[in-house]
Amino acid sequence: MDERIETPRLQVPRTKIPAGSTGIAGKQTGIYPIDSPGGWQLIGRTPIKLYDPLESPPVLLNAGDYLRFVPIGEKEYLRIQDLINKNQYKVNIIVKEGSNHGKN
């Protein structure tokens, strides 16, 4: 991560962060996969479900996966969320040689 956007964790964590919230803590970025407490500085949110216990596998991402964050506006967020709710949205995953994506 570019050190120019590095930021410390909150001194007092929030009690509930909505699933899909994107944040920065120190030199890391991350996405909250479920509603949970947390102390990262929030910078955005994704409508994509990162964890769904009814799916197999239940997690979308694996350790070591690379993500590209793409900014979208509220209208596009709601459009994607609607497609997800209708099971009509497909996440674009590019598997590169040597990747562990999809492997247990």
Sine and cosine of phi, psi and omega as CSV:
sin_phi,cos_phi,sin_psi,cos_psi,sin_omega,cos_omega
0.00,0.00,0.60,-0.80,0.03,-1.00
-0.90,0.44,0.85,-0.53,-0.07,-1.00
-0.90,0.44,-0.29,0.96,0.02,-1.00
-0.92,0.39,-0.35,0.94,0.02,-1.00
-0.95,-0.30,0.15,0.99,0.07,-1.00
-0.86,0.52,0.66,-0.75,-0.02,-1.00
-0.49,-0.87,0.56,-0.83,-0.03,-1.00
-0.97,0.26,0.32,-0.95,0.12,-0.99
-0.91,0.41,0.33,-0.94,0.09,-1.00
-0.91,0.41,0.56,-0.83,0.06,-1.00
-0.93,0.36,-0.57,0.82,0.06,-1.00
-0.85,-0.52,0.94,-0.34,-0.02,-1.00
-0.89,0.45,0.46,-0.89,0.11,-0.99
-0.96,0.28,0.45,-0.89,-0.01,-1.00
-0.99,0.13,-0.40,0.91,0.02,-1.00
-0.51,-0.86,0.88,-0.48,0.10,-1.00
-0.95,-0.31,0.77,-0.64,0.00,-1.00
-0.92,0.39,0.60,-0.80,0.08,-1.00
-0.80,0.60,0.64,-0.77,0.01,-1.00
1.00,-0.03,-0.13,0.99,0.03,-1.00
-0.92,0.38,0.66,-0.75,-0.02,-1.00
-0.95,-0.31,0.67,-0.74,-0.04,-1.00
-0.57,-0.82,0.14,-0.99,0.06,-1.00
-0.82,-0.58,0.67,-0.74,0.13,-0.99
-0.59,-0.80,0.90,-0.44,-0.06,-1.00
0.90,0.44,-0.83,-0.55,-0.02,-1.00
-0.97,-0.26,0.38,0.92,-0.05,-1.00
-0.84,-0.54,0.46,-0.89,0.20,-0.98
-0.89,-0.45,0.40,-0.92,0.02,-1.00
-0.31,-0.95,0.23,-0.97,0.03,-1.00
-0.81,-0.58,0.78,-0.63,0.06,-1.00
-0.95,0.31,0.90,-0.43,-0.06,-1.00
-0.97,0.23,-0.37,0.93,0.02,-1.00
-0.65,-0.76,0.28,-0.96,0.14,-0.99
-0.87,0.50,0.79,-0.61,-0.04,-1.00
-0.26,-0.97,0.28,-0.96,0.12,-0.99
-0.93,0.36,0.35,-0.94,0.04,-1.00
-0.04,-1.00,0.38,-0.92,-0.06,-1.00
-0.85,-0.52,0.28,0.96,0.01,-1.00
-0.99,0.16,0.43,-0.90,0.09,-1.00
-0.97,0.24,0.87,-0.49,-0.06,-1.00
-0.99,0.15,0.71,-0.71,-0.02,-1.00
-0.82,-0.58,-0.12,0.99,-0.02,-1.00
0.05,-1.00,-0.15,-0.99,-0.02,-1.00
-0.40,-0.92,0.57,-0.82,0.05,-1.00
-0.90,-0.43,0.60,-0.80,0.09,-1.00
-0.99,0.16,-0.16,0.99,-0.05,-1.00
-0.94,0.33,0.73,-0.68,0.06,-1.00
-0.98,0.18,0.87,-0.49,0.02,-1.00
-1.00,0.01,-0.37,0.93,0.02,-1.00
-0.67,-0.74,0.80,-0.60,0.07,-1.00
-0.60,-0.80,0.96,-0.28,-0.07,-1.00
-0.89,0.46,-0.23,0.97,0.01,-1.00
-1.00,0.01,-0.14,0.99,0.02,-1.00
-1.00,-0.04,0.32,-0.95,0.07,-1.00
-0.74,-0.67,0.94,-0.35,-0.03,1.00
-0.96,0.28,0.35,-0.94,-0.06,-1.00
-0.97,0.24,-0.20,0.98,0.00,-1.00
-0.93,-0.37,0.61,-0.79,-0.01,-1.00
-0.99,0.14,-0.60,0.80,-0.11,-0.99
-0.93,-0.36,0.43,-0.90,0.04,-1.00
-0.87,-0.49,0.41,-0.91,0.09,-1.00
-0.81,0.58,0.73,-0.69,0.01,-1.00
1.00,-0.04,-0.18,0.98,0.05,-1.00
-0.92,0.39,0.55,-0.84,0.09,-1.00
-0.98,-0.20,0.65,-0.76,0.03,-1.00
-0.87,-0.49,0.50,-0.87,0.16,-0.99
-0.88,-0.48,0.89,-0.46,0.03,-1.00
-0.99,0.14,0.79,-0.62,-0.01,-1.00
-0.86,-0.51,0.86,-0.51,-0.01,-1.00
-0.94,0.34,0.67,-0.74,0.09,-1.00
-0.70,-0.72,0.40,-0.92,0.04,-1.00
-1.00,0.03,0.05,-1.00,-0.04,-1.00
-0.87,0.49,-0.64,0.77,-0.02,-1.00
-0.88,0.48,-0.71,0.70,0.02,-1.00
-0.93,0.38,-0.63,0.78,0.05,-1.00
-0.84,0.55,-0.75,0.66,-0.02,-1.00
-0.92,0.40,-0.58,0.82,0.04,-1.00
-0.90,0.43,-0.72,0.69,0.01,-1.00
-0.90,0.43,-0.69,0.72,0.01,-1.00
-0.86,0.51,-0.66,0.75,0.03,-1.00
-0.89,0.45,-0.70,0.71,0.03,-1.00
-0.89,0.46,-0.64,0.77,0.04,-1.00
-0.88,0.47,-0.71,0.70,0.00,-1.00
-0.88,0.47,-0.45,0.89,0.02,-1.00
-1.00,-0.08,0.10,0.99,-0.07,-1.00
0.83,0.55,0.62,0.78,-0.02,-1.00
-0.89,-0.46,0.18,0.98,-0.03,-1.00
-0.93,-0.37,0.71,-0.70,0.02,-1.00
-0.87,-0.49,0.81,-0.58,0.05,-1.00
-0.97,0.25,0.70,-0.71,0.02,-1.00
-1.00,0.08,0.96,-0.29,0.02,-1.00
-0.93,-0.38,0.84,-0.55,0.05,-1.00
-0.96,-0.27,0.91,-0.42,-0.01,-1.00
-1.00,-0.05,0.86,-0.51,0.01,-1.00
-0.99,-0.15,0.43,-0.90,0.01,-1.00
-0.81,0.59,0.73,-0.68,-0.01,-1.00
1.00,0.02,-0.05,1.00,-0.02,-1.00
-0.96,0.28,0.49,-0.87,0.10,-1.00
-0.99,-0.14,0.13,0.99,-0.09,-1.00
-0.88,0.48,0.77,-0.63,0.04,-1.00
0.99,0.14,0.02,1.00,0.01,-1.00
-0.96,-0.29,0.60,-0.80,0.05,-1.00
-1.00,-0.04,0.00,0.00,0.00,0.00
